[in-house]
Amino acid sequence: MSSERNDKIRKILKDHGRLTKDATSIADDADLYQAGLTSHASVNVMLALEGEFDIEFPDHMLKRSVFESVAAMSAAIGELTGG
Amino acid sequence: MSGLRVGVDLVQTSRIAESIATFGDKFVKRVFTDDEIAYASSAPELAAMRFAARFAAKEAAKKALGVADAGIGWRDIEVRRAPSGAVELALHGPAAQVDTDGLAVSLSHEGDYATAVVVTYVRGTSA
């Protein structure tokens, strides 16, 4: 379920993203870099996502655009989990 | 787009220490090469600062090379340190594909912050 996945992503953003906005209510398509996500915080988010979803982001997916929104991360996770 | 490029990044050392405390080796080994880890860890009290400066250098290099969206792992941009203390960047994998006249890096730190500046001249048009 994409919405359940997106809520898990929001929880991880709340714990690791250090956003300037409330991560738990941030829109799926909101620009996270505009919301304060730094390159370093995005590493923490990535590692937390890998733990939560039992995945590993390959190097070719380590793009700024993959972590720019909840929807973009959700799509990448879907790609890695086949769902 | 060819031309002279510069990239800069600023990293809070205590945040890097937090990442290491939270994720341990998963963080360190994902971001840093074996040689970078060996150098940073050789002085435990300076490790977080050294890791922070190196992380800043990797991000600054991505900005200078224009590869933030190219899908490049952090270990493909490596900070090497000469015995004299001079630092230089070594690029591996896809990061090494950018056609440049070389890169220059400078690291600095003060208090809880580390920063890096990378300058390069990109020759190719594909980057």
N, CA and C atoms of all chains as a GROMACS GRO file, in nm:
protein
  630
    1MET      N    1   0.085  -0.121   0.000
    1MET     CA    2   0.000   0.000   0.000
    1MET      C    3   0.088   0.125   0.000
    2SER      N    4   0.070   0.206  -0.101
    2SER     CA    5   0.152   0.323  -0.117
    2SER      C    6   0.130   0.424  -0.004
    3SER      N    7   0.004   0.441   0.041
    3SER     CA    8  -0.021   0.542   0.145
    3SER      C    9   0.041   0.500   0.278
    4GLU      N   10   0.036   0.368   0.305
    4GLU     CA   11   0.098   0.317   0.428
    4GLU      C   12   0.250   0.336   0.418
    5ARG      N   13   0.304   0.308   0.301
    5ARG     CA   14   0.447   0.326   0.278
    5ARG      C   15   0.484   0.474   0.296
    6ASN      N   16   0.402   0.562   0.241
    6ASN     CA   17   0.433   0.705   0.251
    6ASN      C   18   0.429   0.753   0.396
    7ASP      N   19   0.339   0.696   0.475
    7ASP     CA   20   0.334   0.735   0.617
    7ASP      C   21   0.458   0.686   0.692
    8LYS      N   22   0.508   0.568   0.653
    8LYS     CA   23   0.633   0.519   0.714
    8LYS      C   24   0.749   0.611   0.676
    9ILE      N   25   0.747   0.658   0.552
    9ILE     CA   26   0.852   0.750   0.506
    9ILE      C   27   0.844   0.881   0.586
   10ARG      N   28   0.722   0.930   0.607
   10ARG     CA   29   0.706   1.054   0.685
   10ARG      C   30   0.757   1.037   0.828
   11LYS      N   31   0.733   0.920   0.885
   11LYS     CA   32   0.782   0.894   1.021
   11LYS      C   33   0.936   0.897   1.024
   12ILE      N   34   0.997   0.838   0.922
   12ILE     CA   35   1.144   0.839   0.914
   12ILE      C   36   1.195   0.981   0.892
   13LEU      N   37   1.124   1.059   0.812
   13LEU     CA   38   1.163   1.200   0.792
   13LEU      C   39   1.155   1.276   0.924
   14LYS      N   40   1.053   1.244   1.003
   14LYS     CA   41   1.037   1.311   1.133
   14LYS      C   42   1.156   1.276   1.224
   15ASP      N   43   1.196   1.149   1.222
   15ASP     CA   44   1.303   1.103   1.310
   15ASP      C   45   1.443   1.144   1.262
   16HIS      N   46   1.462   1.151   1.129
   16HIS     CA   47   1.598   1.167   1.076
   16HIS      C   48   1.617   1.284   0.980
   17GLY      N   49   1.508   1.345   0.933
   17GLY     CA   50   1.520   1.445   0.826
   17GLY      C   51   1.551   1.587   0.874
   18ARG      N   52   1.522   1.614   1.004
   18ARG     CA   53   1.547   1.749   1.060
   18ARG      C   54   1.487   1.858   0.971
   19LEU      N   55   1.363   1.837   0.931
   19LEU     CA   56   1.297   1.936   0.845
   19LEU      C   57   1.253   2.055   0.928
   20THR      N   58   1.233   2.165   0.858
   20THR     CA   59   1.184   2.285   0.926
   20THR      C   60   1.032   2.283   0.938
   21LYS      N   61   0.968   2.185   0.872
   21LYS     CA   62   0.822   2.170   0.881
   21LYS      C   63   0.791   2.038   0.951
   22ASP      N   64   0.664   2.022   0.991
   22ASP     CA   65   0.621   1.897   1.053
   22ASP      C   66   0.620   1.787   0.948
   23ALA      N   67   0.712   1.693   0.962
   23ALA     CA   68   0.726   1.588   0.859
   23ALA      C   69   0.604   1.498   0.853
   24THR      N   70   0.535   1.482   0.965
   24THR     CA   71   0.425   1.385   0.966
   24THR      C   72   0.306   1.432   0.882
   25SER      N   73   0.301   1.562   0.850
   25SER     CA   74   0.188   1.610   0.770
   25SER      C   75   0.234   1.668   0.637
   26ILE      N   76   0.358   1.643   0.601
   26ILE     CA   77   0.410   1.703   0.477
   26ILE      C   78   0.348   1.631   0.356
   27ALA      N   79   0.319   1.709   0.252
   27ALA     CA   80   0.252   1.653   0.133
   27ALA      C   81   0.346   1.558   0.059
   28ASP      N   82   0.285   1.461  -0.010
   28ASP     CA   83   0.364   1.363  -0.085
   28ASP      C   84   0.459   1.429  -0.184
   29ASP      N   85   0.414   1.539  -0.244
   29ASP     CA   86   0.495   1.600  -0.351
   29ASP      C   87   0.570   1.725  -0.304
   30ALA      N   88   0.570   1.752  -0.174
   30ALA     CA   89   0.641   1.871  -0.124
   30ALA      C   90   0.792   1.855  -0.143
   31ASP      N   91   0.858   1.963  -0.180
   31ASP     CA   92   1.004   1.961  -0.201
   31ASP      C   93   1.075   1.959  -0.066
   32LEU      N   94   1.138   1.846  -0.035
   32LEU     CA   95   1.200   1.829   0.097
   32LEU      C   96   1.325   1.915   0.114
   33TYR      N   97   1.394   1.945   0.005
   33TYR     CA   98   1.513   2.031   0.017
   33TYR      C   99   1.469   2.173   0.055
   34GLN      N  100   1.354   2.215   0.000
   34GLN     CA  101   1.299   2.345   0.039
   34GLN      C  102   1.254   2.342   0.185
   35ALA      N  103   1.222   2.220   0.234
   35ALA     CA  104   1.176   2.206   0.372
   35ALA      C  105   1.292   2.182   0.468
   36GLY      N  106   1.416   2.196   0.417
   36GLY     CA  107   1.530   2.192   0.507
   36GLY      C  108   1.612   2.064   0.504
   37LEU      N  109   1.578   1.969   0.416
   37LEU     CA  110   1.656   1.845   0.410
   37LEU      C  111   1.796   1.874   0.356
   38THR      N  112   1.898   1.838   0.434
   38THR     CA  113   2.036   1.859   0.390
   38THR      C  114   2.090   1.730   0.329
   39SER      N  115   2.203   1.742   0.261
   39SER     CA  116   2.263   1.623   0.200
   39SER      C  117   2.299   1.521   0.308
   40HIS      N  118   2.346   1.572   0.421
   40HIS     CA  119   2.382   1.478   0.528
   40HIS      C  120   2.259   1.413   0.588
   41ALA      N  121   2.154   1.490   0.612
   41ALA     CA  122   2.032   1.432   0.669
   41ALA      C  123   1.972   1.329   0.572
   42SER      N  124   1.989   1.353   0.442
   42SER     CA  125   1.933   1.258   0.346
   42SER      C  126   2.006   1.122   0.354
   43VAL      N  127   2.131   1.121   0.397
   43VAL     CA  128   2.201   0.993   0.418
   43VAL      C  129   2.136   0.918   0.533
   44ASN      N  130   2.107   0.991   0.642
   44ASN     CA  131   2.041   0.927   0.757
   44ASN      C  132   1.904   0.874   0.717
   45VAL      N  133   1.830   0.953   0.638
   45VAL     CA  134   1.698   0.910   0.592
   45VAL      C  135   1.713   0.783   0.508
   46MET      N  136   1.811   0.784   0.418
   46MET     CA  137   1.833   0.668   0.332
   46MET      C  138   1.862   0.542   0.414
   47LEU      N  139   1.951   0.555   0.514
   47LEU     CA  140   1.986   0.438   0.597
   47LEU      C  141   1.866   0.390   0.677
   48ALA      N  142   1.785   0.483   0.726
   48ALA     CA  143   1.665   0.445   0.802
   48ALA      C  144   1.563   0.377   0.711
   49LEU      N  145   1.549   0.427   0.587
   49LEU     CA  146   1.458   0.363   0.492
   49LEU      C  147   1.505   0.221   0.462
   50GLU      N  148   1.635   0.204   0.447
   50GLU     CA  149   1.689   0.070   0.417
   50GLU      C  150   1.656  -0.027   0.531
   51GLY      N  151   1.666   0.021   0.655
   51GLY     CA  152   1.634  -0.064   0.768
   51GLY      C  153   1.485  -0.094   0.774
   52GLU      N  154   1.403   0.008   0.752
   52GLU     CA  155   1.258  -0.008   0.762
   52GLU      C  156   1.203  -0.102   0.654
   53PHE      N  157   1.252  -0.085   0.532
   53PHE     CA  158   1.194  -0.160   0.419
   53PHE      C  159   1.281  -0.279   0.376
   54ASP      N  160   1.390  -0.304   0.449
   54ASP     CA  161   1.480  -0.416   0.416
   54ASP      C  162   1.525  -0.410   0.270
   55ILE      N  163   1.580  -0.296   0.234
   55ILE     CA  164   1.628  -0.273   0.097
   55ILE      C  165   1.767  -0.214   0.104
   56GLU      N  166   1.831  -0.206  -0.011
   56GLU     CA  167   1.956  -0.130  -0.020
   56GLU      C  168   1.952  -0.046  -0.147
   57PHE      N  169   1.971   0.083  -0.131
   57PHE     CA  170   1.973   0.170  -0.248
   57PHE      C  171   2.106   0.150  -0.322
   58PRO      N  172   2.100   0.106  -0.449
   58PRO     CA  173   2.226   0.096  -0.525
   58PRO      C  174   2.278   0.236  -0.558
   59ASP      N  175   2.407   0.245  -0.587
   59ASP     CA  176   2.468   0.376  -0.612
   59ASP      C  177   2.394   0.455  -0.720
   60HIS      N  178   2.349   0.386  -0.824
   60HIS     CA  179   2.288   0.461  -0.935
   60HIS      C  180   2.156   0.528  -0.895
   61MET      N  181   2.102   0.488  -0.778
   61MET     CA  182   1.980   0.555  -0.730
   61MET      C  183   2.011   0.666  -0.629
   62LEU      N  184   2.137   0.688  -0.601
   62LEU     CA  185   2.173   0.791  -0.504
   62LEU      C  186   2.174   0.928  -0.572
   63LYS      N  187   2.055   0.970  -0.606
   63LYS     CA  188   2.037   1.097  -0.677
   63LYS      C  189   1.961   1.194  -0.587
   64ARG      N  190   1.991   1.318  -0.604
   64ARG     CA  191   1.918   1.422  -0.532
   64ARG      C  192   1.767   1.407  -0.556
   65SER      N  193   1.730   1.376  -0.680
   65SER     CA  194   1.587   1.371  -0.715
   65SER      C  195   1.515   1.254  -0.647
   66VAL      N  196   1.588   1.147  -0.613
   66VAL     CA  197   1.523   1.031  -0.550
   66VAL      C  198   1.476   1.064  -0.408
   67PHE      N  199   1.542   1.162  -0.344
   67PHE     CA  200   1.509   1.196  -0.206
   67PHE      C  201   1.441   1.333  -0.193
   68GLU      N  202   1.392   1.385  -0.305
   68GLU     CA  203   1.339   1.522  -0.301
   68GLU      C  204   1.196   1.531  -0.251
   69SER      N  205   1.126   1.417  -0.248
   69SER     CA  206   0.988   1.420  -0.196
   69SER      C  207   0.951   1.282  -0.144
   70VAL      N  208   0.843   1.278  -0.064
   70VAL     CA  209   0.792   1.151  -0.015
   70VAL      C  210   0.754   1.062  -0.133
   71ALA      N  211   0.690   1.122  -0.233
   71ALA     CA  212   0.646   1.044  -0.350
   71ALA      C  213   0.765   0.985  -0.425
   72ALA      N  214   0.873   1.063  -0.439
   72ALA     CA  215   0.990   1.014  -0.512
   72ALA      C  216   1.056   0.899  -0.438
   73MET      N  217   1.066   0.911  -0.305
   73MET     CA  218   1.125   0.802  -0.227
   73MET      C  219   1.036   0.678  -0.233
   74SER      N  220   0.905   0.701  -0.227
   74SER     CA  221   0.811   0.590  -0.231
   74SER      C  222   0.822   0.515  -0.364
   75ALA      N  223   0.837   0.590  -0.473
   75ALA     CA  224   0.851   0.526  -0.604
   75ALA      C  225   0.980   0.446  -0.611
   76ALA      N  226   1.087   0.500  -0.554
   76ALA     CA  227   1.216   0.429  -0.556
   76ALA      C  228   1.207   0.301  -0.473
   77ILE      N  229   1.140   0.309  -0.358
   77ILE     CA  230   1.125   0.190  -0.273
   77ILE      C  231   1.040   0.086  -0.345
   78GLY      N  232   0.936   0.134  -0.414
   78GLY     CA  233   0.852   0.043  -0.492
   78GLY      C  234   0.931  -0.031  -0.598
   79GLU      N  235   1.022   0.043  -0.659
   79GLU     CA  236   1.108  -0.016  -0.762
   79GLU      C  237   1.196  -0.126  -0.702
   80LEU      N  238   1.248  -0.098  -0.581
   80LEU     CA  239   1.341  -0.192  -0.518
   80LEU      C  240   1.270  -0.313  -0.457
   81THR      N  241   1.144  -0.296  -0.423
   81THR     CA  242   1.071  -0.407  -0.360
   81THR      C  243   0.977  -0.476  -0.458
   82GLY      N  244   0.976  -0.427  -0.581
   82GLY     CA  245   0.890  -0.488  -0.682
   82GLY      C  246   0.742  -0.457  -0.660
   83GLY      N  247   0.716  -0.355  -0.578
   83GLY     CA  248   0.574  -0.318  -0.555
   83GLY      C  249   0.548  -0.181  -0.576
   84MET      N  250   2.795   2.130  -2.036
   84MET     CA  251   2.828   2.270  -2.018
   84MET      C  252   2.972   2.280  -1.965
   85SER      N  253   3.060   2.328  -2.048
   85SER     CA  254   3.200   2.336  -2.006
   85SER      C  255   3.224   2.467  -1.932
   86GLY      N  256   3.334   2.470  -1.857
   86GLY     CA  257   3.371   2.593  -1.789
   86GLY      C  258   3.421   2.569  -1.649
   87LEU      N  259   3.460   2.678  -1.588
   87LEU     CA  260   3.510   2.675  -1.451
   87LEU      C  261   3.394   2.656  -1.355
   88ARG      N  262   3.409   2.561  -1.262
   88ARG     CA  263   3.301   2.534  -1.168
   88ARG      C  264   3.355   2.532  -1.026
   89VAL      N  265   3.268   2.570  -0.933
   89VAL     CA  266   3.305   2.564  -0.792
   89VAL      C  267   3.190   2.501  -0.715
   90GLY      N  268   3.223   2.428  -0.610
   90GLY     CA  269   3.122   2.371  -0.521
   90GLY      C  270   3.167   2.389  -0.378
   91VAL      N  271   3.071   2.414  -0.289
   91VAL     CA  272   3.105   2.431  -0.147
   91VAL      C  273   3.002   2.356  -0.064
   92ASP      N  274   3.043   2.305   0.051
   92ASP     CA  275   2.948   2.240   0.141
   92ASP      C  276   2.993   2.263   0.285
   93LEU      N  277   2.896   2.272   0.372
   93LEU     CA  278   2.920   2.299   0.514
   93LEU      C  279   2.851   2.189   0.594
   94VAL      N  280   2.923   2.128   0.686
   94VAL     CA  281   2.870   2.014   0.762
   94VAL      C  282   2.893   2.037   0.911
   95GLN      N  283   2.791   2.005   0.990
   95GLN     CA  284   2.804   2.017   1.136
   95GLN      C  285   2.865   1.888   1.191
   96THR      N  286   2.981   1.900   1.253
   96THR     CA  287   3.055   1.782   1.299
   96THR      C  288   2.972   1.697   1.396
   97SER      N  289   2.898   1.762   1.485
   97SER     CA  290   2.822   1.685   1.585
   97SER      C  291   2.711   1.603   1.518
   98ARG      N  292   2.662   1.650   1.401
   98ARG     CA  293   2.561   1.572   1.328
   98ARG      C  294   2.622   1.445   1.270
   99ILE      N  295   2.746   1.456   1.225
   99ILE     CA  296   2.815   1.338   1.173
   99ILE      C  297   2.837   1.238   1.288
  100ALA      N  298   2.876   1.292   1.404
  100ALA     CA  299   2.894   1.205   1.521
  100ALA      C  300   2.763   1.135   1.556
  101GLU      N  301   2.651   1.207   1.544
  101GLU     CA  302   2.519   1.147   1.571
  101GLU      C  303   2.490   1.033   1.473
  102SER      N  304   2.523   1.056   1.345
  102SER     CA  305   2.498   0.952   1.244
  102SER      C  306   2.578   0.827   1.276
  103ILE      N  307   2.703   0.848   1.319
  103ILE     CA  308   2.788   0.734   1.352
  103ILE      C  309   2.732   0.662   1.474
  104ALA      N  310   2.682   0.741   1.572
  104ALA     CA  311   2.625   0.679   1.692
  104ALA      C  312   2.497   0.601   1.658
  105THR      N  313   2.417   0.656   1.565
  105THR     CA  314   2.289   0.593   1.530
  105THR      C  315   2.307   0.473   1.438
  106PHE      N  316   2.388   0.491   1.333
  106PHE     CA  317   2.396   0.388   1.229
  106PHE      C  318   2.528   0.312   1.229
  107GLY      N  319   2.626   0.358   1.305
  107GLY     CA  320   2.753   0.287   1.316
  107GLY      C  321   2.822   0.265   1.183
  108ASP      N  322   2.872   0.143   1.165
  108ASP     CA  323   2.947   0.110   1.044
  108ASP      C  324   2.865   0.123   0.917
  109LYS      N  325   2.733   0.107   0.931
  109LYS     CA  326   2.648   0.120   0.811
  109LYS      C  327   2.666   0.258   0.749
  110PHE      N  328   2.673   0.359   0.834
  110PHE     CA  329   2.694   0.495   0.785
  110PHE      C  330   2.837   0.512   0.735
  111VAL      N  331   2.932   0.473   0.818
  111VAL     CA  332   3.074   0.500   0.786
  111VAL      C  333   3.114   0.428   0.657
  112LYS      N  334   3.079   0.301   0.647
  112LYS     CA  335   3.125   0.223   0.532
  112LYS      C  336   3.050   0.256   0.404
  113ARG      N  337   2.932   0.317   0.419
  113ARG     CA  338   2.856   0.354   0.300
  113ARG      C  339   2.909   0.481   0.237
  114VAL      N  340   2.966   0.566   0.322
  114VAL     CA  341   3.002   0.701   0.278
  114VAL      C  342   3.153   0.714   0.252
  115PHE      N  343   3.234   0.642   0.329
  115PHE     CA  344   3.379   0.665   0.324
  115PHE      C  345   3.455   0.541   0.275
  116THR      N  346   3.568   0.567   0.208
  116THR     CA  347   3.651   0.456   0.161
  116THR      C  348   3.734   0.402   0.277
  117ASP      N  349   3.794   0.285   0.255
  117ASP     CA  350   3.875   0.222   0.360
  117ASP      C  351   3.988   0.315   0.405
  118ASP      N  352   4.052   0.381   0.306
  118ASP     CA  353   4.163   0.470   0.342
  118ASP      C  354   4.115   0.592   0.420
  119GLU      N  355   3.999   0.645   0.382
  119GLU     CA  356   3.944   0.760   0.456
  119GLU      C  357   3.912   0.719   0.600
  120ILE      N  358   3.855   0.599   0.616
  120ILE     CA  359   3.819   0.550   0.749
  120ILE      C  360   3.945   0.530   0.834
  121ALA      N  361   4.049   0.473   0.770
  121ALA     CA  362   4.174   0.447   0.843
  121ALA      C  363   4.235   0.578   0.892
  122TYR      N  364   4.236   0.681   0.804
  122TYR     CA  365   4.294   0.809   0.844
  122TYR      C  366   4.211   0.875   0.954
  123ALA      N  367   4.080   0.882   0.932
  123ALA     CA  368   3.994   0.951   1.030
  123ALA      C  369   4.001   0.881   1.166
  124SER      N  370   4.004   0.749   1.164
  124SER     CA  371   3.999   0.672   1.288
  124SER      C  372   4.133   0.668   1.360
  125SER      N  373   4.240   0.713   1.294
  125SER     CA  374   4.372   0.704   1.355
  125SER      C  375   4.385   0.801   1.474
  126ALA      N  376   4.296   0.899   1.480
  126ALA     CA  377   4.293   0.989   1.596
  126ALA      C  378   4.148   0.997   1.642
  127PRO      N  379   4.108   0.908   1.733
  127PRO     CA  380   3.965   0.897   1.770
  127PRO      C  381   3.900   1.030   1.808
  128GLU      N  382   3.975   1.118   1.876
  128GLU     CA  383   3.914   1.244   1.919
  128GLU      C  384   3.891   1.338   1.801
  129LEU      N  385   3.955   1.311   1.688
  129LEU     CA  386   3.939   1.395   1.569
  129LEU      C  387   3.854   1.328   1.461
  130ALA      N  388   3.810   1.204   1.488
  130ALA     CA  389   3.746   1.126   1.382
  130ALA      C  390   3.622   1.195   1.325
  131ALA      N  391   3.533   1.242   1.413
  131ALA     CA  392   3.408   1.302   1.363
  131ALA      C  393   3.439   1.426   1.279
  132MET      N  394   3.537   1.504   1.322
  132MET     CA  395   3.573   1.624   1.247
  132MET      C  396   3.631   1.587   1.110
  133ARG      N  397   3.714   1.485   1.108
  133ARG     CA  398   3.774   1.442   0.980
  133ARG      C  399   3.667   1.384   0.888
  134PHE      N  400   3.577   1.306   0.944
  134PHE     CA  401   3.468   1.252   0.861
  134PHE      C  402   3.381   1.367   0.808
  135ALA      N  403   3.355   1.465   0.893
  135ALA     CA  404   3.270   1.578   0.851
  135ALA      C  405   3.334   1.654   0.736
  136ALA      N  406   3.463   1.681   0.745
  136ALA     CA  407   3.532   1.754   0.639
  136ALA      C  408   3.531   1.674   0.510
  137ARG      N  409   3.547   1.543   0.521
  137ARG     CA  410   3.545   1.458   0.402
  137ARG      C  411   3.406   1.449   0.341
  138PHE      N  412   3.305   1.443   0.426
  138PHE     CA  413   3.168   1.444   0.371
  138PHE      C  414   3.144   1.574   0.297
  139ALA      N  415   3.186   1.684   0.354
  139ALA     CA  416   3.169   1.814   0.289
  139ALA      C  417   3.241   1.816   0.154
  140ALA      N  418   3.359   1.755   0.148
  140ALA     CA  419   3.435   1.753   0.022
  140ALA      C  420   3.361   1.674  -0.085
  141LYS      N  421   3.301   1.563  -0.046
  141LYS     CA  422   3.227   1.481  -0.143
  141LYS      C  423   3.108   1.558  -0.199
  142GLU      N  424   3.035   1.626  -0.110
  142GLU     CA  425   2.919   1.702  -0.156
  142GLU      C  426   2.961   1.823  -0.238
  143ALA      N  427   3.070   1.887  -0.199
  143ALA     CA  428   3.120   2.001  -0.276
  143ALA      C  429   3.164   1.957  -0.415
  144ALA      N  430   3.226   1.838  -0.422
  144ALA     CA  431   3.270   1.786  -0.552
  144ALA      C  432   3.151   1.756  -0.643
  145LYS      N  433   3.044   1.699  -0.584
  145LYS     CA  434   2.924   1.671  -0.664
  145LYS      C  435   2.868   1.800  -0.721
  146LYS      N  436   2.870   1.906  -0.641
  146LYS     CA  437   2.819   2.035  -0.690
  146LYS      C  438   2.908   2.089  -0.802
  147ALA      N  439   3.038   2.084  -0.781
  147ALA     CA  440   3.130   2.138  -0.881
  147ALA      C  441   3.122   2.060  -1.012
  148LEU      N  442   3.109   1.928  -1.000
  148LEU     CA  443   3.104   1.843  -1.120
  148LEU      C  444   2.966   1.843  -1.185
  149GLY      N  445   2.867   1.894  -1.114
  149GLY     CA  446   2.731   1.896  -1.168
  149GLY      C  447   2.670   1.757  -1.177
  150VAL      N  448   2.700   1.670  -1.078
  150VAL     CA  449   2.654   1.532  -1.085
  150VAL      C  450   2.559   1.494  -0.971
  151ALA      N  451   2.494   1.594  -0.911
  151ALA     CA  452   2.405   1.566  -0.797
  151ALA      C  453   2.295   1.468  -0.836
  152ASP      N  454   2.257   1.468  -0.963
  152ASP     CA  455   2.149   1.378  -1.007
  152ASP      C  456   2.199   1.267  -1.098
  153ALA      N  457   2.329   1.240  -1.091
  153ALA     CA  458   2.387   1.138  -1.180
  153ALA      C  459   2.387   0.999  -1.117
  154GLY      N  460   2.357   0.989  -0.987
  154GLY     CA  461   2.359   0.859  -0.922
  154GLY      C  462   2.501   0.815  -0.891
  155ILE      N  463   2.566   0.888  -0.804
  155ILE     CA  464   2.705   0.860  -0.770
  155ILE      C  465   2.717   0.834  -0.621
  156GLY      N  466   2.780   0.721  -0.587
  156GLY     CA  467   2.798   0.686  -0.446
  156GLY      C  468   2.906   0.774  -0.384
  157TRP      N  469   2.895   0.791  -0.252
  157TRP     CA  470   2.991   0.880  -0.184
  157TRP      C  471   3.134   0.827  -0.191
  158ARG      N  472   3.146   0.695  -0.196
  158ARG     CA  473   3.282   0.639  -0.198
  158ARG      C  474   3.351   0.659  -0.332
  159ASP      N  475   3.273   0.698  -0.433
  159ASP     CA  476   3.334   0.724  -0.564
  159ASP      C  477   3.405   0.859  -0.569
  160ILE      N  478   3.390   0.938  -0.465
  160ILE     CA  479   3.465   1.064  -0.453
  160ILE      C  480   3.546   1.053  -0.324
  161GLU      N  481   3.676   1.043  -0.339
  161GLU     CA  482   3.762   1.010  -0.225
  161GLU      C  483   3.861   1.124  -0.196
  162VAL      N  484   3.874   1.156  -0.069
  162VAL     CA  485   3.975   1.253  -0.028
  162VAL      C  486   4.103   1.178   0.008
  163ARG      N  487   4.210   1.213  -0.060
  163ARG     CA  488   4.339   1.152  -0.031
  163ARG      C  489   4.430   1.255   0.032
  164ARG      N  490   4.509   1.210   0.126
  164ARG     CA  491   4.593   1.301   0.202
  164ARG      C  492   4.739   1.261   0.187
  165ALA      N  493   4.819   1.355   0.141
  165ALA     CA  494   4.963   1.330   0.128
  165ALA      C  495   5.027   1.343   0.266
  166PRO      N  496   5.145   1.281   0.284
  166PRO     CA  497   5.214   1.294   0.414
  166PRO      C  498   5.235   1.440   0.453
  167SER      N  499   5.247   1.528   0.354
  167SER     CA  500   5.267   1.670   0.383
  167SER      C  501   5.142   1.735   0.442
  168GLY      N  502   5.028   1.665   0.432
  168GLY     CA  503   4.904   1.724   0.480
  168GLY      C  504   4.818   1.777   0.368
  169ALA      N  505   4.874   1.788   0.248
  169ALA     CA  506   4.796   1.834   0.133
  169ALA      C  507   4.689   1.732   0.100
  170VAL      N  508   4.571   1.779   0.060
  170VAL     CA  509   4.464   1.687   0.024
  170VAL      C  510   4.431   1.702  -0.125
  171GLU      N  511   4.387   1.591  -0.183
  171GLU     CA  512   4.342   1.594  -0.322
  171GLU      C  513   4.225   1.498  -0.336
  172LEU      N  514   4.153   1.510  -0.447
  172LEU     CA  515   4.038   1.424  -0.470
  172LEU      C  516   4.074   1.317  -0.572
  173ALA      N  517   4.027   1.195  -0.546
  173ALA     CA  518   4.037   1.087  -0.644
  173ALA      C  519   3.894   1.046  -0.679
  174LEU      N  520   3.865   1.039  -0.808
  174LEU     CA  521   3.730   1.001  -0.852
  174LEU      C  522   3.733   0.858  -0.904
  175HIS      N  523   3.627   0.784  -0.873
  175HIS     CA  524   3.616   0.646  -0.918
  175HIS      C  525   3.480   0.627  -0.987
  176GLY      N  526   3.468   0.518  -1.062
  176GLY     CA  527   3.339   0.482  -1.122
  176GLY      C  528   3.283   0.593  -1.208
  177PRO      N  529   3.150   0.612  -1.202
  177PRO     CA  530   3.087   0.713  -1.288
  177PRO      C  531   3.136   0.856  -1.260
  178ALA      N  532   3.180   0.881  -1.138
  178ALA     CA  533   3.230   1.015  -1.106
  178ALA      C  534   3.353   1.048  -1.190
  179ALA      N  535   3.428   0.943  -1.227
  179ALA     CA  536   3.552   0.964  -1.303
  179ALA      C  537   3.524   0.987  -1.452
  180GLN      N  538   3.397   0.973  -1.491
  180GLN     CA  539   3.362   0.988  -1.633
  180GLN      C  540   3.352   1.134  -1.676
  181VAL      N  541   3.337   1.223  -1.579
  181VAL     CA  542   3.326   1.364  -1.614
  181VAL      C  543   3.461   1.412  -1.667
  182ASP      N  544   3.457   1.478  -1.783
  182ASP     CA  545   3.581   1.521  -1.849
  182ASP      C  546   3.625   1.655  -1.791
  183THR      N  547   3.728   1.649  -1.704
  183THR     CA  548   3.773   1.772  -1.640
  183THR      C  549   3.924   1.791  -1.659
  184ASP      N  550   3.969   1.910  -1.628
  184ASP     CA  551   4.112   1.939  -1.625
  184ASP      C  552   4.168   1.916  -1.485
  185GLY      N  553   4.099   1.834  -1.406
  185GLY     CA  554   4.142   1.807  -1.269
  185GLY      C  555   4.059   1.885  -1.169
  186LEU      N  556   4.074   1.848  -1.042
  186LEU     CA  557   3.997   1.913  -0.936
  186LEU      C  558   4.094   1.959  -0.827
  187ALA      N  559   4.057   2.066  -0.761
  187ALA     CA  560   4.131   2.110  -0.644
  187ALA      C  561   4.034   2.118  -0.528
  188VAL      N  562   4.078   2.071  -0.411
  188VAL     CA  563   3.992   2.073  -0.293
  188VAL      C  564   4.063   2.141  -0.177
  189SER      N  565   3.987   2.209  -0.096
  189SER     CA  566   4.040   2.269   0.026
  189SER      C  567   3.943   2.241   0.140
  190LEU      N  568   3.995   2.198   0.253
  190LEU     CA  569   3.913   2.166   0.370
  190LEU      C  570   3.943   2.264   0.482
  191SER      N  571   3.843   2.292   0.562
  191SER     CA  572   3.865   2.375   0.680
  191SER      C  573   3.765   2.338   0.788
  192HIS      N  574   3.801   2.366   0.913
  192HIS     CA  575   3.705   2.342   1.020
  192HIS      C  576   3.728   2.440   1.133
  193GLU      N  577   3.618   2.468   1.202
  193GLU     CA  578   3.622   2.561   1.314
  193GLU      C  579   3.507   2.524   1.406
  194GLY      N  580   3.539   2.499   1.532
  194GLY     CA  581   3.434   2.463   1.626
  194GLY      C  582   3.360   2.338   1.579
  195ASP      N  583   3.228   2.350   1.569
  195ASP     CA  584   3.147   2.232   1.536
  195ASP      C  585   3.120   2.221   1.386
  196TYR      N  586   3.191   2.298   1.304
  196TYR     CA  587   3.163   2.295   1.161
  196TYR      C  588   3.287   2.263   1.078
  197ALA      N  589   3.262   2.190   0.970
  197ALA     CA  590   3.368   2.161   0.873
  197ALA      C  591   3.315   2.203   0.736
  198THR      N  592   3.405   2.252   0.653
  198THR     CA  593   3.363   2.296   0.521
  198THR      C  594   3.466   2.252   0.417
  199ALA      N  595   3.420   2.245   0.292
  199ALA     CA  596   3.510   2.210   0.183
  199ALA      C  597   3.470   2.290   0.060
  200VAL      N  598   3.570   2.327  -0.016
  200VAL     CA  599   3.550   2.394  -0.145
  200VAL      C  600   3.621   2.311  -0.251
  201VAL      N  601   3.552   2.289  -0.362
  201VAL     CA  602   3.611   2.216  -0.474
  201VAL      C  603   3.601   2.303  -0.599
  202VAL      N  604   3.712   2.315  -0.670
  202VAL     CA  605   3.715   2.390  -0.795
  202VAL      C  606   3.757   2.294  -0.906
  203THR      N  607   3.692   2.305  -1.021
  203THR     CA  608   3.730   2.222  -1.133
  203THR      C  609   3.701   2.296  -1.263
  204TYR      N  610   3.763   2.249  -1.369
  204TYR     CA  611   3.729   2.301  -1.502
  204TYR      C  612   3.673   2.184  -1.582
  205VAL      N  613   3.544   2.190  -1.610
  205VAL     CA  614   3.478   2.083  -1.685
  205VAL      C  615   3.494   2.111  -1.834
  206ARG      N  616   3.552   2.013  -1.904
  206ARG     CA  617   3.578   2.031  -2.048
  206ARG      C  618   3.463   1.982  -2.133
  207GLY      N  619   3.405   1.867  -2.093
  207GLY     CA  620   3.304   1.803  -2.177
  207GLY      C  621   3.172   1.877  -2.174
  208THR      N  622   3.083   1.836  -2.262
  208THR     CA  623   2.950   1.894  -2.265
  208THR      C  624   2.848   1.800  -2.203
  209SER      N  625   2.888   1.672  -2.178
  209SER     CA  626   2.792   1.574  -2.129
  209SER      C  627   2.758   1.597  -1.982
  210ALA      N  628   2.847   1.662  -1.908
  210ALA     CA  629   2.821   1.680  -1.765
  210ALA      C  630   2.727   1.797  -1.744
   0.00000   0.00000   0.00000
